[in-house]
């Protein structure tokens, strides 16, 4: 078994916006020249997550509403109160709940995603920034 690691960077706008990275993950997987195994997608941030969705405008809008209802922005979150100038306590909590990684099997050099499945980054933070992801591919 071989292990290959590839990094990608994704410019994001925050505010629970979504960015589709399926093409970037596909290209990185092809770059490894491995034919079968698993790819783990890991985001190196506590205020963002990676997930699989049916990427269409309605799901994007509904996902944003879901997070606003589940964990609303609130200046009274302890993270905000204990860290002067911080306003992203809700962003950390959303990231904790959604998670920072996912694993996808691949065969014949292609991810085994379903017809409508797409890999996205969901950025919960309150400001724009570039997000760093590590793809670790284990296979042969």
Secondary structure, DSSP 8 states (H G I E B T S, - for coil): -EEEEEEEEEEE--TTEEEE-HHHHHHHHHHHT--SEEEEEEES-SSEEEEEEE-SHHHHHHHHHHHHHHS---TTSHHHHHSTT---HHHHHHHHHH-SEEEEEEETTEE---TTEEEEEEE-SSS-EEEEEEEEEEE-
